[in-house]
Amino acid sequence: MRQRKQNPVDIAALSKKYKCDVKRIIRAWKNEKNDSELSQALGINLLKLTQIRQDIATAHTKERQRHQKKSSAAKTSLLFKPW
């Protein structure tokens, strides 16, 4: 059975922080809507959309770095054995 990856972005916290429906914004980005279309359709400032995008990108970057750090630590411990 495949395990589903846990999303590194806390959508509920972002929605509360920016007082808008972040899940809806992400869905629109996946459907290739640009920020100006979203701004007009949802009545959200372009600056707020940019900040949401940066928060999401930062969360994904931190998750990738954490995963790389965890996997590299396991590999190096097998290569370098202190005698």
TORKOL-4160 file (C-alpha; in steps of 0.2 Angstrom, whole numbers, padded with zeros to 4 digits, m for minus):
83
<pt num="1" X="0000" Y="0000" Z="0000"/>
<pt num="2" X="0007" Y="0017" Z="m0005"/>
<pt num="3" X="0008" Y="0030" Z="0009"/>
<pt num="4" X="0003" Y="0048" Z="0004"/>
<pt num="5" X="0016" Y="0061" Z="0007"/>
<pt num="6" X="0011" Y="0074" Z="0021"/>
<pt num="7" X="0010" Y="0091" Z="0014"/>
<pt num="8" X="0023" Y="0103" Z="0022"/>
<pt num="9" X="0011" Y="0118" Z="0020"/>
<pt num="10" X="m0001" Y="0121" Z="0034"/>
<pt num="11" X="m0016" Y="0127" Z="0024"/>
<pt num="12" X="m0027" Y="0131" Z="0039"/>
<pt num="13" X="m0013" Y="0142" Z="0047"/>
<pt num="14" X="m0010" Y="0151" Z="0031"/>
<pt num="15" X="m0029" Y="0154" Z="0029"/>
<pt num="16" X="m0030" Y="0161" Z="0046"/>
<pt num="17" X="m0015" Y="0172" Z="0044"/>
<pt num="18" X="m0020" Y="0180" Z="0027"/>
<pt num="19" X="m0039" Y="0179" Z="0031"/>
<pt num="20" X="m0043" Y="0171" Z="0014"/>
<pt num="21" X="m0046" Y="0153" Z="0007"/>
<pt num="22" X="m0028" Y="0147" Z="0003"/>
<pt num="23" X="m0034" Y="0130" Z="m0003"/>
<pt num="24" X="m0044" Y="0139" Z="m0016"/>
<pt num="25" X="m0029" Y="0150" Z="m0022"/>
<pt num="26" X="m0018" Y="0134" Z="m0023"/>
<pt num="27" X="m0031" Y="0126" Z="m0034"/>
<pt num="28" X="m0032" Y="0141" Z="m0045"/>
<pt num="29" X="m0013" Y="0141" Z="m0047"/>
<pt num="30" X="m0014" Y="0123" Z="m0052"/>
<pt num="31" X="m0027" Y="0127" Z="m0065"/>
<pt num="32" X="m0014" Y="0139" Z="m0072"/>
<pt num="33" X="m0023" Y="0155" Z="m0067"/>
<pt num="34" X="m0011" Y="0170" Z="m0065"/>
<pt num="35" X="m0010" Y="0182" Z="m0050"/>
<pt num="36" X="m0019" Y="0196" Z="m0058"/>
<pt num="37" X="m0034" Y="0185" Z="m0063"/>
<pt num="38" X="m0035" Y="0179" Z="m0045"/>
<pt num="39" X="m0033" Y="0196" Z="m0038"/>
<pt num="40" X="m0048" Y="0202" Z="m0048"/>
<pt num="41" X="m0059" Y="0186" Z="m0046"/>
<pt num="42" X="m0056" Y="0184" Z="m0027"/>
<pt num="43" X="m0053" Y="0203" Z="m0023"/>
<pt num="44" X="m0036" Y="0199" Z="m0015"/>
<pt num="45" X="m0022" Y="0211" Z="m0016"/>
<pt num="46" X="m0007" Y="0206" Z="m0027"/>
<pt num="47" X="0005" Y="0208" Z="m0013"/>
<pt num="48" X="m0005" Y="0196" Z="m0002"/>
<pt num="49" X="m0004" Y="0183" Z="m0016"/>
<pt num="50" X="0014" Y="0185" Z="m0018"/>
<pt num="51" X="0017" Y="0183" Z="0001"/>
<pt num="52" X="0006" Y="0167" Z="0001"/>
<pt num="53" X="0016" Y="0160" Z="m0014"/>
<pt num="54" X="0033" Y="0164" Z="m0005"/>
<pt num="55" X="0027" Y="0156" Z="0012"/>
<pt num="56" X="0022" Y="0140" Z="0002"/>
<pt num="57" X="0039" Y="0140" Z="m0007"/>
<pt num="58" X="0048" Y="0142" Z="0009"/>
<pt num="59" X="0039" Y="0128" Z="0017"/>
<pt num="60" X="0043" Y="0116" Z="0003"/>
<pt num="61" X="0061" Y="0122" Z="0003"/>
<pt num="62" X="0063" Y="0118" Z="0022"/>
<pt num="63" X="0055" Y="0101" Z="0019"/>
<pt num="64" X="0067" Y="0097" Z="0005"/>
<pt num="65" X="0082" Y="0102" Z="0015"/>
<pt num="66" X="0076" Y="0093" Z="0031"/>
<pt num="67" X="0074" Y="0077" Z="0020"/>
<pt num="68" X="0091" Y="0079" Z="0012"/>
<pt num="69" X="0099" Y="0082" Z="0029"/>
<pt num="70" X="0091" Y="0066" Z="0035"/>
<pt num="71" X="0095" Y="0055" Z="0020"/>
<pt num="72" X="0113" Y="0061" Z="0019"/>
<pt num="73" X="0116" Y="0058" Z="0038"/>
<pt num="74" X="0111" Y="0040" Z="0035"/>
<pt num="75" X="0123" Y="0038" Z="0020"/>
<pt num="76" X="0138" Y="0046" Z="0028"/>
<pt num="77" X="0137" Y="0035" Z="0044"/>
<pt num="78" X="0139" Y="0020" Z="0033"/>
<pt num="79" X="0154" Y="0027" Z="0024"/>
<pt num="80" X="0165" Y="0034" Z="0038"/>
<pt num="81" X="0167" Y="0021" Z="0052"/>
<pt num="82" X="0178" Y="0028" Z="0066"/>
<pt num="83" X="0190" Y="0014" Z="0071"/>
